[in-house]
Amino acid sequence: RADDGLRYAGKQFFLAGDGWRTHQDLAFGPGKTGNTARNYALLTVTVSGTDRLSYGMPRTSRGPSMNGFSIRVVDHQPPSVAQPGPKEAPVMALPMPADVEKILFVKRFTYNSNHYYTEFINSSWMPGGNLCVLDVKTGNVRDLVPELSSGVFERYDLSFDATRVVFAWKKGPQDGYRLYEVHVDGTGLRQLTFPPSNEAELERSYRNDPGYHHGTDDLCPCYLPDGGIAFVSTRCQYGILCDPADNFTTTVLYRMDGDGNNLTKLSNSSVSETGPSMLPDGRVLYTRWEYVDKGAVSAKCLWAMRPDGTASVEVFGNDIDFPPTLNFGRVIPDMSQGYVVMGVPHYPNNNVGTVIRLDLTKSIRTHEPMTWMTPTVDIRTEGGFHFENSAGVWEKDPEGTGPLFADVYPLSASLFLVAHKPGGTVWTDAKGYGLYLLDECGAVCEVYRDPAISCWRPMPLRPRPVPPVMASSVNAELATRS
């Protein structure tokens, strides 16, 4: 019979692309009309003058798709009830340290990938932005490489003497990210990595999923004390175990000389390694997806290795389920055994989430070392974000409409530079993220925002201490014999 309203109560699906994609294939009878209002897993349909409605459940992934749902028919439009929204981070006038006069950062439209480890291969192609320098005092912003503004910038690192920047850049939608270097005055641009000789053959052989780039990518560069550069790459040609083998989704650690020569694979992880940065003792800190005796989406935790790939060891989090991904860790300069890390979902993800400080004088396989610097943001189950609302109740939000954070850089144990999106827009908001100061109580202070594009990865443009060079223990003769 004709009803005024039909409500579809959805469920969380196995893969992100199924459960949160807008459902647009509602079919009404000839000459009939209807409209939908989508609220996470709830789809409300209002119809008039029809006695039949069909709904096609979209299948948007090649994995298991649990297409069960329930329908409730009502004879009136249910009244809307205002719900308390997520708490915003309090805004305060936080002082910038006097020795931070310039800030290096990236302008890039927000990635919209379906997992934390696929942002470089299945985010929408949205070119634009640059590697930029902000003058803190004047607010002026300078593009370092305007000639590359037609591509997409991933992440970068600053040399210890603060004279050069190494960065990952993607020329076009069918190109892989490659590493480049430029001086901080914008001169001396040079390309350091190039596609392997069989790149075209790889792309022809493996292009079964049009949503992915099927060549190789070089990402997340990190200067080493000996003049070399560590980075992660898909040159290993591995696929994540729950993905088809033709999707080069796994990144593992590599190193090369400062001029791009002697490229060497440092690890053989079957699943992704990301976010290398330097420890004061000369080792490389990174995130390793630990797949052994763990759930499928956890734990991605902090590890360290020597720059030659030897002596890999857990640093923190091998038994931490949530947040499921602890990424882009850095040492806090004025805190003994202090680290800061991003806690983010496995999916959906642009490596945005909550900021966590670690005190590793405490047990490294418990939550005891963890203090949330952004205490109203968390990831407590898979498939999105959790925000504390103004009534003090925690709510899950797959769309990420509350305040979110990324790319934390510690200035001290109590003050950090971050990329930040205030509440009110979804996590994929292409222009939603700006640069902020964050204190240990969760207060924020805007440093810079471009209304036309998001801003990422703030880092002071100043020299840093050079960690000691660790002598390699690799026996080259044995290596030739495997």
MOSULJO-V366438 format. One record per residue. N is the residue number from 1. RES is the residue in one small letter. OMEGA is omega as a letter, one per 20 degrees, with the letter a starting at -180 (999 if undefined). BURIAL is I if it has 24 or more other ideal C-beta (glycine too) atoms within 12 Angstrom, else O. D_FIRST is the distance of its C-alpha to the first C-alpha in whole Angstrom. Layout:
BEGIN
{{N & RES & OMEGA & BURIAL & D_FIRST} {N & RES & OMEGA & BURIAL & D_FIRST}}
END
This chain:
BEGIN
{{1 & r & r & O & 0} {2 & a & r & O & 4} {3 & d & a & O & 6} {4 & d & a & O & 10} {5 & g & r & I & 11} {6 & l & a & I & 12} {7 & r & r & I & 15} {8 & y & r & I & 17} {9 & a & a & O & 20} {10 & g & r & I & 23} {11 & k & r & O & 26} {12 & q & a & O & 30} {13 & f & a & I & 31} {14 & f & a & I & 34} {15 & l & a & I & 35} {16 & a & a & I & 35} {17 & g & r & I & 34} {18 & d & a & I & 31} {19 & g & a & I & 29} {20 & w & r & I & 30} {21 & r & r & I & 30} {22 & t & a & O & 27} {23 & h & a & I & 24} {24 & q & a & O & 23} {25 & d & r & O & 22} {26 & l & a & I & 18} {27 & a & r & O & 17} {28 & f & a & O & 14} {29 & g & a & O & 13} {30 & p & r & O & 16} {31 & g & a & O & 17} {32 & k & a & O & 14} {33 & t & r & O & 16} {34 & g & r & I & 16} {35 & n & a & O & 18} {36 & t & r & I & 20} {37 & a & a & O & 22} {38 & r & r & O & 24} {39 & n & a & O & 26} {40 & y & a & I & 28} {41 & a & a & I & 26} {42 & l & r & I & 23} {43 & l & r & I & 20} {44 & t & a & I & 18} {45 & v & r & I & 15} {46 & t & a & I & 14} {47 & v & r & I & 12} {48 & s & r & O & 11} {49 & g & r & O & 10} {50 & t & r & O & 8} {51 & d & a & O & 5} {52 & r & r & O & 8} {53 & l & r & I & 11} {54 & s & a & O & 14} {55 & y & r & I & 17} {56 & g & r & O & 20} {57 & m & a & I & 23} {58 & p & r & O & 26} {59 & r & a & O & 29} {60 & t & r & I & 32} {61 & s & r & I & 35} {62 & r & r & O & 37} {63 & g & r & I & 37} {64 & p & a & O & 35} {65 & s & a & O & 31} {66 & m & a & O & 29} {67 & n & r & O & 26} {68 & g & r & O & 24} {69 & f & r & I & 21} {70 & s & a & O & 18} {71 & i & r & O & 15} {72 & r & a & O & 14} {73 & v & r & O & 10} {74 & v & a & O & 11} {75 & d & r & O & 10} {76 & h & r & O & 14} {77 & q & a & O & 16} {78 & p & r & O & 19} {79 & p & r & O & 22} {80 & s & a & O & 25} {81 & v & a & O & 28} {82 & a & r & O & 31} {83 & q & r & O & 33} {84 & p & a & O & 36} {85 & g & r & O & 37} {86 & p & r & I & 40} {87 & k & r & I & 43} {88 & e & r & I & 45} {89 & a & r & I & 49} {90 & p & a & O & 51} {91 & v & r & O & 53} {92 & m & r & O & 57} {93 & a & a & O & 60} {94 & l & a & I & 62} {95 & p & r & O & 65} {96 & m & r & I & 65} {97 & p & a & O & 68} {98 & a & a & O & 71} {99 & d & r & O & 72} {100 & v & a & I & 69} {101 & e & r & O & 69} {102 & k & a & I & 67} {103 & i & r & I & 64} {104 & l & r & I & 63} {105 & f & a & I & 59} {106 & v & r & I & 57} {107 & k & a & I & 54} {108 & r & r & I & 51} {109 & f & a & I & 48} {110 & t & r & I & 46} {111 & y & r & I & 45} {112 & n & a & I & 42} {113 & s & a & I & 42} {114 & n & r & I & 40} {115 & h & r & I & 43} {116 & y & a & I & 46} {117 & y & a & I & 48} {118 & t & a & I & 47} {119 & e & a & I & 47} {120 & f & a & I & 50} {121 & i & r & I & 48} {122 & n & r & I & 44} {123 & s & r & I & 44} {124 & s & r & O & 43} {125 & w & a & O & 46} {126 & m & a & I & 47} {127 & p & r & I & 50} {128 & g & a & I & 52} {129 & g & a & I & 54} {130 & n & r & I & 58} {131 & l & a & I & 60} {132 & c & r & I & 61} {133 & v & r & I & 64} {134 & l & r & I & 63} {135 & d & a & O & 66} {136 & v & a & I & 65} {137 & k & a & O & 68} {138 & t & a & O & 67} {139 & g & r & O & 63} {140 & n & r & O & 64} {141 & v & a & I & 63} {142 & r & r & O & 64} {143 & d & r & I & 63} {144 & l & a & I & 65} {145 & v & a & I & 64} {146 & p & a & O & 62} {147 & e & r & O & 63} {148 & l & a & I & 60} {149 & s & r & O & 58} {150 & s & r & O & 56} {151 & g & a & I & 55} {152 & v & r & I & 53} {153 & f & r & I & 56} {154 & e & a & I & 55} {155 & r & a & I & 57} {156 & y & r & I & 61} {157 & d & r & I & 64} {158 & l & r & I & 67} {159 & s & a & I & 71} {160 & f & r & I & 73} {161 & d & r & O & 75} {162 & a & r & I & 72} {163 & t & a & O & 73} {164 & r & r & I & 71} {165 & v & r & I & 67} {166 & v & a & I & 66} {167 & f & r & I & 62} {168 & a & a & I & 59} {169 & w & a & I & 58} {170 & k & a & I & 55} {171 & k & a & I & 56} {172 & g & a & O & 53} {173 & p & a & I & 50} {174 & q & r & O & 52} {175 & d & r & I & 55} {176 & g & r & I & 55} {177 & y & r & I & 57} {178 & r & a & I & 60} {179 & l & r & I & 63} {180 & y & r & I & 65} {181 & e & r & I & 68} {182 & v & r & I & 69} {183 & h & a & O & 71} {184 & v & r & I & 70} {185 & d & r & O & 72} {186 & g & a & O & 69} {187 & t & r & O & 72} {188 & g & r & O & 73} {189 & l & r & I & 69} {190 & r & r & O & 69} {191 & q & a & O & 67} {192 & l & r & I & 68} {193 & t & a & I & 65} {194 & f & r & O & 64} {195 & p & r & I & 62} {196 & p & a & O & 64} {197 & s & a & O & 65} {198 & n & a & O & 62} {199 & e & a & I & 60} {200 & a & r & O & 59} {201 & e & r & O & 59} {202 & l & a & I & 56} {203 & e & r & O & 54} {204 & r & a & O & 54} {205 & s & a & O & 54} {206 & y & a & I & 51} {207 & r & r & O & 49} {208 & n & a & O & 46} {209 & d & a & O & 43} {210 & p & r & O & 43} {211 & g & a & I & 42} {212 & y & r & I & 45} {213 & h & a & I & 49} {214 & h & r & I & 51} {215 & g & a & I & 54} {216 & t & a & I & 56} {217 & d & r & I & 56} {218 & d & a & I & 59} {219 & l & r & I & 58} {220 & c & a & I & 59} {221 & p & a & I & 63} {222 & c & r & I & 65} {223 & y & r & I & 69} {224 & l & a & I & 71} {225 & p & a & I & 74} {226 & d & a & I & 76} {227 & g & r & O & 75} {228 & g & a & I & 72} {229 & i & r & I & 69} {230 & a & r & I & 66} {231 & f & r & I & 63} {232 & v & a & I & 60} {233 & s & r & I & 59} {234 & t & r & I & 57} {235 & r & r & I & 60} {236 & c & r & I & 60} {237 & q & r & I & 57} {238 & y & r & I & 55} {239 & g & r & I & 51} {240 & i & a & I & 49} {241 & l & r & O & 49} {242 & c & r & I & 45} {243 & d & r & I & 45} {244 & p & a & O & 46} {245 & a & a & O & 50} {246 & d & r & I & 50} {247 & n & a & I & 48} {248 & f & a & I & 52} {249 & t & a & I & 50} {250 & t & r & I & 53} {251 & t & r & I & 56} {252 & v & a & I & 59} {253 & l & r & I & 62} {254 & y & r & I & 65} {255 & r & r & I & 68} {256 & m & r & I & 70} {257 & d & a & O & 73} {258 & g & r & I & 73} {259 & d & r & O & 73} {260 & g & r & I & 71} {261 & n & r & O & 73} {262 & n & r & O & 73} {263 & l & a & I & 69} {264 & t & r & I & 69} {265 & k & a & I & 66} {266 & l & a & I & 66} {267 & s & a & I & 64} {268 & n & a & O & 62} {269 & s & r & I & 59} {270 & s & r & I & 56} {271 & v & b & I & 53} {272 & s & r & I & 54} {273 & e & a & I & 56} {274 & t & r & I & 56} {275 & g & r & I & 58} {276 & p & r & I & 61} {277 & s & a & I & 64} {278 & m & r & I & 67} {279 & l & a & I & 69} {280 & p & a & I & 72} {281 & d & r & O & 74} {282 & g & r & I & 73} {283 & r & r & I & 70} {284 & v & r & I & 67} {285 & l & a & I & 64} {286 & y & r & I & 60} {287 & t & r & I & 57} {288 & r & r & I & 57} {289 & w & a & I & 53} {290 & e & a & I & 55} {291 & y & a & I & 53} {292 & v & r & O & 55} {293 & d & r & O & 54} {294 & k & r & O & 51} {295 & g & a & O & 47} {296 & a & a & I & 46} {297 & v & r & I & 45} {298 & s & j & I & 48} {299 & a & r & I & 51} {300 & k & a & I & 52} {301 & c & a & I & 55} {302 & l & r & I & 59} {303 & w & r & I & 62} {304 & a & r & I & 65} {305 & m & r & I & 67} {306 & r & a & I & 71} {307 & p & r & I & 71} {308 & d & r & I & 72} {309 & g & a & I & 69} {310 & t & r & O & 71} {311 & a & r & O & 70} {312 & s & a & I & 67} {313 & v & r & O & 66} {314 & e & r & I & 63} {315 & v & r & I & 63} {316 & f & q & I & 60} {317 & g & a & I & 56} {318 & n & r & I & 57} {319 & d & r & O & 55} {320 & i & r & I & 52} {321 & d & a & I & 49} {322 & f & i & I & 47} {323 & p & a & I & 47} {324 & p & a & I & 47} {325 & t & r & I & 49} {326 & l & a & I & 53} {327 & n & r & I & 54} {328 & f & r & I & 56} {329 & g & r & I & 59} {330 & r & r & I & 62} {331 & v & r & I & 65} {332 & i & a & I & 65} {333 & p & a & I & 69} {334 & d & a & O & 70} {335 & m & r & I & 69} {336 & s & a & O & 70} {337 & q & r & O & 68} {338 & g & r & I & 65} {339 & y & r & I & 62} {340 & v & a & I & 59} {341 & v & r & I & 56} {342 & m & r & I & 52} {343 & g & a & I & 50} {344 & v & r & I & 47} {345 & p & r & I & 44} {346 & h & r & I & 44} {347 & y & i & I & 41} {348 & p & a & I & 39} {349 & n & r & I & 43} {350 & n & a & I & 45} {351 & n & r & I & 48} {352 & v & a & I & 47} {353 & g & a & I & 46} {354 & t & a & I & 49} {355 & v & a & I & 53} {356 & i & r & I & 54} {357 & r & a & I & 58} {358 & l & r & I & 60} {359 & d & a & O & 63} {360 & l & r & I & 64} {361 & t & r & O & 67} {362 & k & a & O & 65} {363 & s & a & O & 63} {364 & i & r & I & 61} {365 & r & r & O & 59} {366 & t & r & O & 57} {367 & h & a & O & 55} {368 & e & r & O & 59} {369 & p & a & I & 60} {370 & m & r & I & 57} {371 & t & a & I & 56} {372 & w & r & I & 53} {373 & m & r & I & 54} {374 & t & a & I & 51} {375 & p & r & I & 50} {376 & t & a & I & 46} {377 & v & a & I & 45} {378 & d & r & I & 45} {379 & i & a & I & 43} {380 & r & r & I & 43} {381 & t & a & I & 40} {382 & e & r & I & 40} {383 & g & r & I & 37} {384 & g & a & I & 38} {385 & f & r & I & 40} {386 & h & r & I & 40} {387 & f & r & I & 41} {388 & e & a & I & 42} {389 & n & a & I & 40} {390 & s & r & O & 42} {391 & a & r & O & 41} {392 & g & a & O & 43} {393 & v & r & O & 40} {394 & w & a & O & 40} {395 & e & r & I & 37} {396 & k & a & I & 36} {397 & d & r & I & 35} {398 & p & a & I & 35} {399 & e & r & I & 35} {400 & g & a & I & 38} {401 & t & r & I & 38} {402 & g & r & I & 40} {403 & p & a & I & 44} {404 & l & a & I & 45} {405 & f & r & I & 49} {406 & a & r & I & 51} {407 & d & a & I & 54} {408 & v & r & I & 56} {409 & y & a & I & 60} {410 & p & r & I & 62} {411 & l & r & I & 65} {412 & s & r & I & 66} {413 & a & a & I & 64} {414 & s & a & I & 63} {415 & l & a & I & 62} {416 & f & r & I & 60} {417 & l & r & I & 59} {418 & v & r & I & 55} {419 & a & a & I & 52} {420 & h & r & I & 50} {421 & k & r & I & 46} {422 & p & r & I & 45} {423 & g & r & I & 42} {424 & g & r & O & 39} {425 & t & a & O & 39} {426 & v & a & I & 38} {427 & w & a & I & 40} {428 & t & a & I & 40} {429 & d & a & I & 41} {430 & a & a & I & 44} {431 & k & a & O & 46} {432 & g & a & I & 45} {433 & y & r & I & 48} {434 & g & a & I & 52} {435 & l & a & I & 55} {436 & y & r & I & 56} {437 & l & r & I & 58} {438 & l & r & I & 57} {439 & d & a & I & 59} {440 & e & r & I & 58} {441 & c & r & O & 56} {442 & g & r & I & 54} {443 & a & a & I & 55} {444 & v & r & I & 54} {445 & c & a & I & 56} {446 & e & r & I & 55} {447 & v & r & I & 58} {448 & y & r & I & 57} {449 & r & r & I & 53} {450 & d & a & I & 53} {451 & p & a & O & 50} {452 & a & a & O & 49} {453 & i & r & I & 49} {454 & s & r & I & 49} {455 & c & a & I & 53} {456 & w & r & I & 54} {457 & r & r & I & 57} {458 & p & a & I & 59} {459 & m & r & I & 63} {460 & p & r & I & 66} {461 & l & a & I & 68} {462 & r & r & I & 71} {463 & p & r & O & 73} {464 & r & r & I & 73} {465 & p & r & O & 75} {466 & v & r & O & 76} {467 & p & r & I & 75} {468 & p & r & O & 78} {469 & v & a & O & 78} {470 & m & r & I & 77} {471 & a & a & O & 79} {472 & s & r & O & 78} {473 & s & a & O & 78} {474 & v & r & O & 77} {475 & n & a & O & 79} {476 & a & a & O & 79} {477 & e & r & O & 81} {478 & l & a & O & 79} {479 & a & r & O & 76} {480 & t & r & O & 77} {481 & r & a & O & 77} {482 & s & 999 & O & 74}}
END
